[in-house]
Amino acid sequence: MSITQVESSIMEMAEGHANSSIIDGPVISVSCSPVSGGSVDDLLALTTVLECFAATEVNPNGSRSGYKYHATMNWEEETYTYGFGAP
């Protein structure tokens, strides 16, 4: 299980949201990172909460605008959950 799998799942969800007009699309990319100093390398952690960003627009200055998603990885069970909005 990896962050790449989570990002792929959120990309699919965000594209569905764009197709349903829940968010403005198209979805350009999705990136996720641990919240509050968490780490995906902490071997003692049972879970890791991720904040994810679905970019839907490239701004003139090169930054991106978009929408927040979240995910929680359960390392012990090798599963993850994810959804729309900030964690």
Secondary structure, 3 states (H helix, E strand, C coil): CCHHHHHHHHHHHHHHHHHCCCCCCCCCEEEEEECCCCCCCCCCCCEEEEEEEEEEEECCCCCEEEEEEEEEEECCCCEEEEEECCC
